[in-house]
Amino acid sequence: MTLSTQDGLIYLMVVTAAADRALSNQEIKRMSALVKRLPVFDGYDVSCLPRVSEECASLLQRVGVEGVLEEVIANLPERLQDTAYALAVEIAAVDLELGQEELRWLEMVRDSLKIDRLTTAAIEAAARARLRRA
């Protein structure tokens, strides 16, 4: 299976959202908003999001989270690995509650990508600052 870069990034967001076994409306809305506004998704047809999400769920049932992660990384240019991690963190943090499942998933993603610890720490800190409430 060959994923497009954009579909792979969406797969990563879908698995992140499903990591706690509850796909919230906030997570779905954030995924849609990110696809609509980020340059990495320029030209992407947002109406494909439900179909791609279903394909991801199907793959997830067949190969598990490790298999999906391997497939995403195999089709992801190295220069976008920090972007991929930032998207995963953004989706995990959107509901302002990170459970053990989400933390473990983010750890798996972080360990599988070729990005340094300083970069991952910066991405995590930026998400906390951006999503903090008054």
N, CA, C and O atoms as CSV, one atom per row, in Angstrom:
chain,resi,resn,atom,element,x,y,z
A,1,MET,N,N,0.849,-1.187,0.000
A,1,MET,CA,C,0.000,0.000,0.000
A,1,MET,C,C,0.887,1.240,0.000
A,1,MET,O,O,1.837,1.338,0.776
A,2,THR,N,N,0.569,2.171,-0.866
A,2,THR,CA,C,1.307,3.419,-0.908
A,2,THR,C,C,0.359,4.552,-0.562
A,2,THR,O,O,-0.623,4.792,-1.264
A,3,LEU,N,N,0.655,5.232,0.503
A,3,LEU,CA,C,-0.143,6.380,0.934
A,3,LEU,C,C,0.450,7.657,0.361
A,3,LEU,O,O,1.668,7.782,0.228
A,4,SER,N,N,-0.415,8.601,0.023
A,4,SER,CA,C,0.100,9.926,-0.294
A,4,SER,C,C,0.594,10.548,1.017
A,4,SER,O,O,0.187,10.137,2.104
A,5,THR,N,N,1.449,11.513,0.899
A,5,THR,CA,C,1.945,12.199,2.101
A,5,THR,C,C,0.776,12.762,2.902
A,5,THR,O,O,0.726,12.614,4.123
A,6,GLN,N,N,-0.149,13.398,2.222
A,6,GLN,CA,C,-1.278,14.016,2.916
A,6,GLN,C,C,-2.174,12.974,3.579
A,6,GLN,O,O,-2.610,13.161,4.715
A,7,ASP,N,N,-2.448,11.879,2.876
A,7,ASP,CA,C,-3.254,10.825,3.493
A,7,ASP,C,C,-2.533,10.230,4.699
A,7,ASP,O,O,-3.169,9.919,5.706
A,8,GLY,N,N,-1.232,10.072,4.609
A,8,GLY,CA,C,-0.463,9.555,5.737
A,8,GLY,C,C,-0.564,10.453,6.954
A,8,GLY,O,O,-0.692,9.974,8.081
A,9,LEU,N,N,-0.506,11.755,6.724
A,9,LEU,CA,C,-0.644,12.699,7.840
A,9,LEU,C,C,-2.040,12.602,8.455
A,9,LEU,O,O,-2.199,12.700,9.672
A,10,ILE,N,N,-3.036,12.411,7.614
A,10,ILE,CA,C,-4.400,12.242,8.124
A,10,ILE,C,C,-4.514,10.945,8.906
A,10,ILE,O,O,-5.141,10.924,9.965
A,11,TYR,N,N,-3.920,9.858,8.410
A,11,TYR,CA,C,-3.917,8.594,9.151
A,11,TYR,C,C,-3.332,8.808,10.547
A,11,TYR,O,O,-3.872,8.323,11.542
A,12,LEU,N,N,-2.235,9.532,10.603
A,12,LEU,CA,C,-1.585,9.777,11.888
A,12,LEU,C,C,-2.516,10.542,12.831
A,12,LEU,O,O,-2.586,10.233,14.020
A,13,MET,N,N,-3.225,11.534,12.305
A,13,MET,CA,C,-4.166,12.287,13.137
A,13,MET,C,C,-5.333,11.404,13.584
A,13,MET,O,O,-5.769,11.493,14.732
A,14,VAL,N,N,-5.835,10.563,12.697
A,14,VAL,CA,C,-6.967,9.690,13.038
A,14,VAL,C,C,-6.576,8.712,14.146
A,14,VAL,O,O,-7.322,8.534,15.109
A,15,VAL,N,N,-5.418,8.084,14.015
A,15,VAL,CA,C,-4.990,7.128,15.044
A,15,VAL,C,C,-4.739,7.856,16.360
A,15,VAL,O,O,-5.037,7.321,17.428
A,16,THR,N,N,-4.200,9.056,16.295
A,16,THR,CA,C,-3.992,9.842,17.512
A,16,THR,C,C,-5.324,10.131,18.183
A,16,THR,O,O,-5.458,9.982,19.397
A,17,ALA,N,N,-6.307,10.544,17.396
A,17,ALA,CA,C,-7.629,10.849,17.955
A,17,ALA,C,C,-8.279,9.609,18.546
A,17,ALA,O,O,-8.995,9.697,19.544
A,18,ALA,N,N,-8.038,8.463,17.941
A,18,ALA,CA,C,-8.654,7.221,18.413
A,18,ALA,C,C,-7.848,6.531,19.508
A,18,ALA,O,O,-8.291,5.516,20.045
A,19,ALA,N,N,-6.690,7.053,19.846
A,19,ALA,CA,C,-5.810,6.394,20.822
A,19,ALA,C,C,-6.478,6.188,22.176
A,19,ALA,O,O,-6.225,5.194,22.858
A,20,ASP,N,N,-7.325,7.127,22.558
A,20,ASP,CA,C,-8.016,6.991,23.851
A,20,ASP,C,C,-9.369,6.298,23.697
A,20,ASP,O,O,-10.184,6.295,24.619
A,21,ARG,N,N,-9.595,5.717,22.530
A,21,ARG,CA,C,-10.800,4.961,22.211
A,21,ARG,C,C,-12.058,5.820,22.135
A,21,ARG,O,O,-13.170,5.292,22.143
A,22,ALA,N,N,-11.891,7.129,22.062
A,22,ALA,CA,C,-13.039,8.033,21.968
A,22,ALA,C,C,-12.689,9.173,21.021
A,22,ALA,O,O,-11.909,10.060,21.367
A,23,LEU,N,N,-13.260,9.145,19.845
A,23,LEU,CA,C,-13.034,10.184,18.850
A,23,LEU,C,C,-14.006,11.320,19.151
A,23,LEU,O,O,-15.201,11.206,18.881
A,24,SER,N,N,-13.498,12.408,19.706
A,24,SER,CA,C,-14.374,13.504,20.116
A,24,SER,C,C,-14.677,14.435,18.946
A,24,SER,O,O,-13.952,14.474,17.953
A,25,ASN,N,N,-15.766,15.182,19.092
A,25,ASN,CA,C,-16.121,16.180,18.085
A,25,ASN,C,C,-15.026,17.227,17.950
A,25,ASN,O,O,-14.759,17.713,16.851
A,26,GLN,N,N,-14.387,17.578,19.071
A,26,GLN,CA,C,-13.292,18.552,19.031
A,26,GLN,C,C,-12.150,18.043,18.160
A,26,GLN,O,O,-11.570,18.805,17.385
A,27,GLU,N,N,-11.828,16.771,18.282
A,27,GLU,CA,C,-10.740,16.190,17.495
A,27,GLU,C,C,-11.094,16.174,16.008
A,27,GLU,O,O,-10.255,16.487,15.164
A,28,ILE,N,N,-12.315,15.814,15.695
A,28,ILE,CA,C,-12.762,15.785,14.299
A,28,ILE,C,C,-12.734,17.194,13.711
A,28,ILE,O,O,-12.252,17.395,12.596
A,29,LYS,N,N,-13.246,18.157,14.451
A,29,LYS,CA,C,-13.247,19.546,13.978
A,29,LYS,C,C,-11.824,20.057,13.781
A,29,LYS,O,O,-11.545,20.749,12.802
A,30,ARG,N,N,-10.922,19.722,14.703
A,30,ARG,CA,C,-9.539,20.187,14.589
A,30,ARG,C,C,-8.863,19.565,13.372
A,30,ARG,O,O,-8.143,20.254,12.649
A,31,MET,N,N,-9.086,18.270,13.135
A,31,MET,CA,C,-8.500,17.629,11.962
A,31,MET,C,C,-8.964,18.334,10.687
A,31,MET,O,O,-8.159,18.636,9.805
A,32,SER,N,N,-10.238,18.586,10.602
A,32,SER,CA,C,-10.795,19.254,9.430
A,32,SER,C,C,-10.207,20.658,9.272
A,32,SER,O,O,-9.848,21.065,8.167
A,33,ALA,N,N,-10.113,21.385,10.365
A,33,ALA,CA,C,-9.552,22.740,10.318
A,33,ALA,C,C,-8.094,22.728,9.886
A,33,ALA,O,O,-7.669,23.578,9.104
A,34,LEU,N,N,-7.327,21.771,10.390
A,34,LEU,CA,C,-5.913,21.680,10.012
A,34,LEU,C,C,-5.758,21.353,8.532
A,34,LEU,O,O,-4.893,21.914,7.859
A,35,VAL,N,N,-6.587,20.453,8.026
A,35,VAL,CA,C,-6.522,20.085,6.612
A,35,VAL,C,C,-6.891,21.293,5.743
A,35,VAL,O,O,-6.320,21.487,4.670
A,36,LYS,N,N,-7.827,22.086,6.202
A,36,LYS,CA,C,-8.265,23.250,5.426
A,36,LYS,C,C,-7.229,24.374,5.408
A,36,LYS,O,O,-7.150,25.117,4.430
A,37,ARG,N,N,-6.434,24.511,6.474
A,37,ARG,CA,C,-5.605,25.715,6.569
A,37,ARG,C,C,-4.096,25.522,6.465
A,37,ARG,O,O,-3.391,26.485,6.164
A,38,LEU,N,N,-3.577,24.339,6.697
A,38,LEU,CA,C,-2.119,24.175,6.691
A,38,LEU,C,C,-1.566,24.009,5.273
A,38,LEU,O,O,-2.165,23.320,4.448
A,39,PRO,N,N,-0.436,24.636,4.996
A,39,PRO,CA,C,0.166,24.550,3.662
A,39,PRO,C,C,0.463,23.121,3.208
A,39,PRO,O,O,0.403,22.839,2.012
A,40,VAL,N,N,0.777,22.225,4.122
A,40,VAL,CA,C,1.089,20.845,3.745
A,40,VAL,C,C,-0.118,20.165,3.087
A,40,VAL,O,O,0.044,19.168,2.383
A,41,PHE,N,N,-1.319,20.693,3.311
A,41,PHE,CA,C,-2.531,20.135,2.715
A,41,PHE,C,C,-3.047,20.958,1.538
A,41,PHE,O,O,-4.172,20.741,1.088
A,42,ASP,N,N,-2.252,21.892,1.031
A,42,ASP,CA,C,-2.672,22.686,-0.130
A,42,ASP,C,C,-3.108,21.765,-1.256
A,42,ASP,O,O,-2.403,20.820,-1.609
A,43,GLY,N,N,-4.263,22.047,-1.809
A,43,GLY,CA,C,-4.779,21.261,-2.918
A,43,GLY,C,C,-5.506,19.995,-2.499
A,43,GLY,O,O,-6.068,19.299,-3.344
A,44,TYR,N,N,-5.506,19.691,-1.231
A,44,TYR,CA,C,-6.175,18.475,-0.751
A,44,TYR,C,C,-7.678,18.724,-0.694
A,44,TYR,O,O,-8.121,19.766,-0.211
A,45,ASP,N,N,-8.446,17.785,-1.179
A,45,ASP,CA,C,-9.903,17.879,-1.166
A,45,ASP,C,C,-10.414,17.439,0.205
A,45,ASP,O,O,-10.411,16.251,0.525
A,46,VAL,N,N,-10.846,18.397,1.000
A,46,VAL,CA,C,-11.278,18.109,2.370
A,46,VAL,C,C,-12.476,17.157,2.403
A,46,VAL,O,O,-12.719,16.501,3.416
A,47,SER,N,N,-13.217,17.081,1.312
A,47,SER,CA,C,-14.355,16.148,1.281
A,47,SER,C,C,-13.889,14.692,1.301
A,47,SER,O,O,-14.699,13.793,1.527
A,48,CYS,N,N,-12.595,14.445,1.068
A,48,CYS,CA,C,-12.036,13.084,1.124
A,48,CYS,C,C,-11.766,12.634,2.559
A,48,CYS,O,O,-11.501,11.457,2.802
A,49,LEU,N,N,-11.832,13.554,3.492
A,49,LEU,CA,C,-11.484,13.251,4.879
A,49,LEU,C,C,-12.267,12.066,5.461
A,49,LEU,O,O,-11.649,11.193,6.072
A,50,PRO,N,N,-13.591,11.994,5.303
A,50,PRO,CA,C,-14.307,10.827,5.852
A,50,PRO,C,C,-13.856,9.510,5.213
A,50,PRO,O,O,-13.686,8.514,5.916
A,51,ARG,N,N,-13.663,9.492,3.906
A,51,ARG,CA,C,-13.230,8.263,3.230
A,51,ARG,C,C,-11.850,7.841,3.702
A,51,ARG,O,O,-11.629,6.663,3.985
A,52,VAL,N,N,-10.921,8.781,3.792
A,52,VAL,CA,C,-9.559,8.472,4.225
A,52,VAL,C,C,-9.565,8.008,5.681
A,52,VAL,O,O,-8.812,7.104,6.044
A,53,SER,N,N,-10.392,8.608,6.500
A,53,SER,CA,C,-10.515,8.185,7.901
A,53,SER,C,C,-11.023,6.757,8.002
A,53,SER,O,O,-10.545,5.984,8.833
A,54,GLU,N,N,-11.991,6.400,7.157
A,54,GLU,CA,C,-12.507,5.034,7.146
A,54,GLU,C,C,-11.442,4.042,6.678
A,54,GLU,O,O,-11.327,2.944,7.224
A,55,GLU,N,N,-10.658,4.436,5.657
A,55,GLU,CA,C,-9.575,3.572,5.184
A,55,GLU,C,C,-8.554,3.349,6.296
A,55,GLU,O,O,-8.029,2.248,6.461
A,56,CYS,N,N,-8.282,4.406,7.050
A,56,CYS,CA,C,-7.348,4.296,8.170
A,56,CYS,C,C,-7.897,3.338,9.220
A,56,CYS,O,O,-7.166,2.488,9.728
A,57,ALA,N,N,-9.174,3.471,9.545
A,57,ALA,CA,C,-9.791,2.583,10.548
A,57,ALA,C,C,-9.723,1.127,10.092
A,57,ALA,O,O,-9.484,0.225,10.896
A,58,SER,N,N,-9.933,0.911,8.808
A,58,SER,CA,C,-9.860,-0.444,8.268
A,58,SER,C,C,-8.437,-1.005,8.388
A,58,SER,O,O,-8.246,-2.150,8.798
A,59,LEU,N,N,-7.454,-0.196,8.029
A,59,LEU,CA,C,-6.059,-0.621,8.150
A,59,LEU,C,C,-5.699,-0.867,9.611
A,59,LEU,O,O,-4.994,-1.823,9.933
A,60,LEU,N,N,-6.178,-0.015,10.473
A,60,LEU,CA,C,-5.915,-0.151,11.908
A,60,LEU,C,C,-6.427,-1.488,12.434
A,60,LEU,O,O,-5.759,-2.131,13.244
A,61,GLN,N,N,-7.595,-1.906,11.984
A,61,GLN,CA,C,-8.147,-3.199,12.410
A,61,GLN,C,C,-7.304,-4.361,11.898
A,61,GLN,O,O,-7.173,-5.383,12.572
A,62,ARG,N,N,-6.734,-4.203,10.704
A,62,ARG,CA,C,-5.952,-5.290,10.107
A,62,ARG,C,C,-4.548,-5.397,10.674
A,62,ARG,O,O,-4.068,-6.500,10.934
A,63,VAL,N,N,-3.874,-4.249,10.871
A,63,VAL,CA,C,-2.448,-4.302,11.216
A,63,VAL,C,C,-2.113,-3.686,12.568
A,63,VAL,O,O,-0.966,-3.768,13.005
A,64,GLY,N,N,-3.079,-3.075,13.240
A,64,GLY,CA,C,-2.826,-2.459,14.547
A,64,GLY,C,C,-2.110,-1.125,14.430
A,64,GLY,O,O,-1.747,-0.686,13.338
A,65,VAL,N,N,-1.915,-0.492,15.575
A,65,VAL,CA,C,-1.318,0.848,15.573
A,65,VAL,C,C,0.117,0.843,15.053
A,65,VAL,O,O,0.530,1.768,14.355
A,66,GLU,N,N,0.882,-0.205,15.395
A,66,GLU,CA,C,2.266,-0.269,14.928
A,66,GLU,C,C,2.327,-0.377,13.412
A,66,GLU,O,O,3.181,0.238,12.773
A,67,GLY,N,N,1.423,-1.155,12.842
A,67,GLY,CA,C,1.378,-1.311,11.392
A,67,GLY,C,C,1.007,-0.029,10.677
A,67,GLY,O,O,1.586,0.305,9.644
A,68,VAL,N,N,0.034,0.694,11.230
A,68,VAL,CA,C,-0.354,1.978,10.635
A,68,VAL,C,C,0.817,2.950,10.722
A,68,VAL,O,O,1.129,3.641,9.752
A,69,LEU,N,N,1.459,3.001,11.875
A,69,LEU,CA,C,2.595,3.905,12.051
A,69,LEU,C,C,3.716,3.580,11.057
A,69,LEU,O,O,4.296,4.485,10.456
A,70,GLU,N,N,4.015,2.308,10.891
A,70,GLU,CA,C,5.047,1.905,9.929
A,70,GLU,C,C,4.677,2.337,8.515
A,70,GLU,O,O,5.527,2.823,7.769
A,71,GLU,N,N,3.416,2.162,8.148
A,71,GLU,CA,C,2.953,2.538,6.803
A,71,GLU,C,C,3.053,4.043,6.591
A,71,GLU,O,O,3.488,4.498,5.533
A,72,VAL,N,N,2.654,4.804,7.587
A,72,VAL,CA,C,2.725,6.265,7.478
A,72,VAL,C,C,4.176,6.709,7.314
A,72,VAL,O,O,4.487,7.495,6.419
A,73,ILE,N,N,5.051,6.218,8.162
A,73,ILE,CA,C,6.451,6.644,8.123
A,73,ILE,C,C,7.136,6.200,6.840
A,73,ILE,O,O,7.983,6.916,6.307
A,74,ALA,N,N,6.777,5.031,6.347
A,74,ALA,CA,C,7.377,4.538,5.101
A,74,ALA,C,C,7.050,5.442,3.917
A,74,ALA,O,O,7.799,5.476,2.941
A,75,ASN,N,N,5.958,6.163,3.994
A,75,ASN,CA,C,5.520,7.025,2.896
A,75,ASN,C,C,5.648,8.507,3.214
A,75,ASN,O,O,5.094,9.344,2.502
A,76,LEU,N,N,6.370,8.837,4.271
A,76,LEU,CA,C,6.497,10.220,4.716
A,76,LEU,C,C,7.906,10.744,4.439
A,76,LEU,O,O,8.881,10.165,4.917
A,77,PRO,N,N,8.022,11.821,3.683
A,77,PRO,CA,C,9.359,12.391,3.479
A,77,PRO,C,C,9.972,12.819,4.817
A,77,PRO,O,O,9.272,13.323,5.696
A,78,GLU,N,N,11.264,12.618,4.959
A,78,GLU,CA,C,11.935,12.945,6.216
A,78,GLU,C,C,11.742,14.412,6.603
A,78,GLU,O,O,11.646,14.737,7.786
A,79,ARG,N,N,11.686,15.288,5.615
A,79,ARG,CA,C,11.540,16.726,5.904
A,79,ARG,C,C,10.187,17.075,6.527
A,79,ARG,O,O,10.011,18.178,7.044
A,80,LEU,N,N,9.224,16.138,6.481
A,80,LEU,CA,C,7.905,16.386,7.073
A,80,LEU,C,C,7.672,15.619,8.366
A,80,LEU,O,O,6.554,15.587,8.880
A,81,GLN,N,N,8.720,15.004,8.890
A,81,GLN,CA,C,8.527,14.226,10.112
A,81,GLN,C,C,8.198,15.105,11.310
A,81,GLN,O,O,7.409,14.705,12.166
A,82,ASP,N,N,8.786,16.297,11.388
A,82,ASP,CA,C,8.423,17.193,12.488
A,82,ASP,C,C,6.986,17.684,12.336
A,82,ASP,O,O,6.281,17.871,13.327
A,83,THR,N,N,6.556,17.891,11.095
A,83,THR,CA,C,5.165,18.275,10.831
A,83,THR,C,C,4.229,17.171,11.298
A,83,THR,O,O,3.211,17.444,11.935
A,84,ALA,N,N,4.568,15.937,10.986
A,84,ALA,CA,C,3.745,14.795,11.394
A,84,ALA,C,C,3.608,14.748,12.913
A,84,ALA,O,O,2.512,14.544,13.435
A,85,TYR,N,N,4.713,14.936,13.618
A,85,TYR,CA,C,4.653,14.890,15.078
A,85,TYR,C,C,3.826,16.058,15.615
A,85,TYR,O,O,3.059,15.894,16.564
A,86,ALA,N,N,3.982,17.231,15.008
A,86,ALA,CA,C,3.214,18.394,15.444
A,86,ALA,C,C,1.713,18.156,15.265
A,86,ALA,O,O,0.916,18.548,16.117
A,87,LEU,N,N,1.333,17.523,14.176
A,87,LEU,CA,C,-0.090,17.217,13.959
A,87,LEU,C,C,-0.601,16.223,14.995
A,87,LEU,O,O,-1.703,16.384,15.520
A,88,ALA,N,N,0.188,15.204,15.288
A,88,ALA,CA,C,-0.220,14.219,16.291
A,88,ALA,C,C,-0.394,14.884,17.658
A,88,ALA,O,O,-1.378,14.628,18.352
A,89,VAL,N,N,0.541,15.722,18.039
A,89,VAL,CA,C,0.457,16.423,19.328
A,89,VAL,C,C,-0.754,17.347,19.356
A,89,VAL,O,O,-1.465,17.416,20.358
A,90,GLU,N,N,-0.985,18.045,18.271
A,90,GLU,CA,C,-2.131,18.961,18.186
A,90,GLU,C,C,-3.452,18.218,18.416
A,90,GLU,O,O,-4.309,18.686,19.166
A,91,ILE,N,N,-3.605,17.087,17.782
A,91,ILE,CA,C,-4.845,16.315,17.930
A,91,ILE,C,C,-4.950,15.720,19.335
A,91,ILE,O,O,-6.029,15.726,19.928
A,92,ALA,N,N,-3.866,15.219,19.860
A,92,ALA,CA,C,-3.891,14.630,21.209
A,92,ALA,C,C,-4.236,15.675,22.265
A,92,ALA,O,O,-4.924,15.374,23.240
A,93,ALA,N,N,-3.762,16.891,22.071
A,93,ALA,CA,C,-3.920,17.924,23.092
A,93,ALA,C,C,-5.195,18.740,22.956
A,93,ALA,O,O,-5.514,19.527,23.847
A,94,VAL,N,N,-5.923,18.575,21.876
A,94,VAL,CA,C,-7.061,19.448,21.614
A,94,VAL,C,C,-8.122,19.404,22.709
A,94,VAL,O,O,-8.755,20.425,22.981
A,95,ASP,N,N,-8.334,18.263,23.339
A,95,ASP,CA,C,-9.337,18.191,24.398
A,95,ASP,C,C,-8.737,18.471,25.780
A,95,ASP,O,O,-9.413,18.338,26.800
A,96,LEU,N,N,-7.486,18.854,25.795
A,96,LEU,CA,C,-6.770,19.265,27.010
A,96,LEU,C,C,-6.656,18.155,28.050
A,96,LEU,O,O,-6.402,18.428,29.223
A,97,GLU,N,N,-6.838,16.924,27.634
A,97,GLU,CA,C,-6.676,15.781,28.528
A,97,GLU,C,C,-5.888,14.708,27.799
A,97,GLU,O,O,-6.356,14.164,26.799
A,98,LEU,N,N,-4.710,14.401,28.287
A,98,LEU,CA,C,-3.900,13.349,27.690
A,98,LEU,C,C,-3.896,12.147,28.614
A,98,LEU,O,O,-3.324,12.176,29.703
A,99,GLY,N,N,-4.546,11.090,28.153
A,99,GLY,CA,C,-4.567,9.852,28.926
A,99,GLY,C,C,-3.335,9.019,28.630
A,99,GLY,O,O,-2.530,9.353,27.761
A,100,GLN,N,N,-3.203,7.941,29.360
A,100,GLN,CA,C,-2.043,7.061,29.184
A,100,GLN,C,C,-1.941,6.522,27.756
A,100,GLN,O,O,-0.843,6.404,27.212
A,101,GLU,N,N,-3.087,6.196,27.151
A,101,GLU,CA,C,-3.070,5.665,25.790
A,101,GLU,C,C,-2.501,6.683,24.812
A,101,GLU,O,O,-1.679,6.351,23.959
A,102,GLU,N,N,-2.951,7.932,24.946
A,102,GLU,CA,C,-2.459,8.984,24.050
A,102,GLU,C,C,-0.975,9.268,24.283
A,102,GLU,O,O,-0.219,9.466,23.332
A,103,LEU,N,N,-0.570,9.287,25.533
A,103,LEU,CA,C,0.843,9.516,25.832
A,103,LEU,C,C,1.714,8.405,25.266
A,103,LEU,O,O,2.785,8.665,24.719
A,104,ARG,N,N,1.256,7.177,25.397
A,104,ARG,CA,C,2.004,6.029,24.850
A,104,ARG,C,C,2.079,6.117,23.328
A,104,ARG,O,O,3.133,5.861,22.746
A,105,TRP,N,N,0.971,6.477,22.680
A,105,TRP,CA,C,0.956,6.618,21.222
A,105,TRP,C,C,1.936,7.709,20.784
A,105,TRP,O,O,2.714,7.506,19.852
A,106,LEU,N,N,1.900,8.854,21.449
A,106,LEU,CA,C,2.822,9.935,21.093
A,106,LEU,C,C,4.273,9.505,21.275
A,106,LEU,O,O,5.143,9.884,20.491
A,107,GLU,N,N,4.527,8.719,22.306
A,107,GLU,CA,C,5.873,8.193,22.530
A,107,GLU,C,C,6.285,7.272,21.374
A,107,GLU,O,O,7.419,7.331,20.899
A,108,MET,N,N,5.364,6.432,20.934
A,108,MET,CA,C,5.649,5.550,19.798
A,108,MET,C,C,5.946,6.367,18.542
A,108,MET,O,O,6.893,6.071,17.814
A,109,VAL,N,N,5.143,7.383,18.293
A,109,VAL,CA,C,5.345,8.239,17.118
A,109,VAL,C,C,6.704,8.923,17.212
A,109,VAL,O,O,7.494,8.898,16.268
A,110,ARG,N,N,6.960,9.528,18.358
A,110,ARG,CA,C,8.229,10.243,18.576
A,110,ARG,C,C,9.429,9.327,18.372
A,110,ARG,O,O,10.410,9.719,17.738
A,111,ASP,N,N,9.358,8.126,18.899
A,111,ASP,CA,C,10.474,7.189,18.803
A,111,ASP,C,C,10.669,6.659,17.384
A,111,ASP,O,O,11.768,6.239,17.023
A,112,SER,N,N,9.608,6.680,16.581
A,112,SER,CA,C,9.686,6.156,15.218
A,112,SER,C,C,10.165,7.186,14.207
A,112,SER,O,O,10.621,6.826,13.122
A,113,LEU,N,N,10.068,8.446,14.551
A,113,LEU,CA,C,10.458,9.516,13.637
A,113,LEU,C,C,11.920,9.900,13.811
A,113,LEU,O,O,12.514,9.678,14.866
A,114,LYS,N,N,12.482,10.471,12.775
A,114,LYS,CA,C,13.875,10.917,12.814
A,114,LYS,C,C,13.928,12.395,13.155
A,114,LYS,O,O,14.354,13.221,12.347
A,115,ILE,N,N,13.485,12.717,14.373
A,115,ILE,CA,C,13.570,14.089,14.865
A,115,ILE,C,C,14.162,14.052,16.268
A,115,ILE,O,O,13.935,13.115,17.033
A,116,ASP,N,N,14.909,15.073,16.580
A,116,ASP,CA,C,15.624,15.068,17.854
A,116,ASP,C,C,14.709,15.456,19.015
A,116,ASP,O,O,13.628,16.013,18.822
A,117,ARG,N,N,15.167,15.150,20.202
A,117,ARG,CA,C,14.383,15.381,21.430
A,117,ARG,C,C,14.090,16.862,21.670
A,117,ARG,O,O,13.029,17.211,22.187
A,118,LEU,N,N,15.020,17.722,21.298
A,118,LEU,CA,C,14.797,19.158,21.476
A,118,LEU,C,C,13.632,19.623,20.601
A,118,LEU,O,O,12.807,20.426,21.037
A,119,THR,N,N,13.568,19.126,19.386
A,119,THR,CA,C,12.476,19.482,18.483
A,119,THR,C,C,11.149,18.958,19.011
A,119,THR,O,O,10.153,19.682,18.998
A,120,THR,N,N,11.117,17.721,19.472
A,120,THR,CA,C,9.860,17.176,19.987
A,120,THR,C,C,9.410,17.928,21.241
A,120,THR,O,O,8.217,18.162,21.430
A,121,ALA,N,N,10.354,18.302,22.089
A,121,ALA,CA,C,10.012,19.073,23.291
A,121,ALA,C,C,9.451,20.441,22.912
A,121,ALA,O,O,8.506,20.925,23.536
A,122,ALA,N,N,10.029,21.057,21.896
A,122,ALA,CA,C,9.540,22.361,21.445
A,122,ALA,C,C,8.122,22.246,20.878
A,122,ALA,O,O,7.273,23.096,21.147
A,123,ILE,N,N,7.872,21.211,20.107
A,123,ILE,CA,C,6.535,20.987,19.549
A,123,ILE,C,C,5.523,20.794,20.672
A,123,ILE,O,O,4.431,21.360,20.625
A,124,GLU,N,N,5.872,20.006,21.670
A,124,GLU,CA,C,4.975,19.757,22.798
A,124,GLU,C,C,4.717,21.033,23.593
A,124,GLU,O,O,3.580,21.299,23.980
A,125,ALA,N,N,5.757,21.820,23.839
A,125,ALA,CA,C,5.604,23.071,24.586
A,125,ALA,C,C,4.742,24.072,23.804
A,125,ALA,O,O,3.914,24.778,24.381
A,126,ALA,N,N,4.945,24.119,22.517
A,126,ALA,CA,C,4.146,25.043,21.684
A,126,ALA,C,C,2.667,24.665,21.715
A,126,ALA,O,O,1.807,25.544,21.781
A,127,ALA,N,N,2.365,23.382,21.670
A,127,ALA,CA,C,0.970,22.942,21.727
A,127,ALA,C,C,0.348,23.310,23.070
A,127,ALA,O,O,-0.785,23.789,23.124
A,128,ARG,N,N,1.093,23.085,24.154
A,128,ARG,CA,C,0.568,23.459,25.482
A,128,ARG,C,C,0.285,24.948,25.546
A,128,ARG,O,O,-0.772,25.352,26.032
A,129,ALA,N,N,1.204,25.774,25.067
A,129,ALA,CA,C,1.027,27.229,25.108
A,129,ALA,C,C,-0.146,27.666,24.246
A,129,ALA,O,O,-0.925,28.532,24.645
A,130,ARG,N,N,-0.274,27.072,23.066
A,130,ARG,CA,C,-1.316,27.458,22.125
A,130,ARG,C,C,-2.706,27.061,22.615
A,130,ARG,O,O,-3.676,27.771,22.351
A,131,LEU,N,N,-2.817,25.959,23.310
A,131,LEU,CA,C,-4.128,25.452,23.709
A,131,LEU,C,C,-4.519,25.775,25.148
A,131,LEU,O,O,-5.610,25.414,25.589
A,132,ARG,N,N,-3.651,26.442,25.869
A,132,ARG,CA,C,-3.918,26.783,27.270
A,132,ARG,C,C,-5.114,27.744,27.353
A,132,ARG,O,O,-5.269,28.642,26.527
A,133,ARG,N,N,-5.926,27.534,28.342
A,133,ARG,CA,C,-7.083,28.417,28.555
A,133,ARG,C,C,-6.787,29.410,29.666
A,133,ARG,O,O,-5.953,29.164,30.539
A,134,ALA,N,N,-7.476,30.519,29.616
A,134,ALA,CA,C,-7.292,31.578,30.621
A,134,ALA,C,C,-7.801,31.151,31.965
A,134,ALA,O,O,-7.725,31.917,32.926
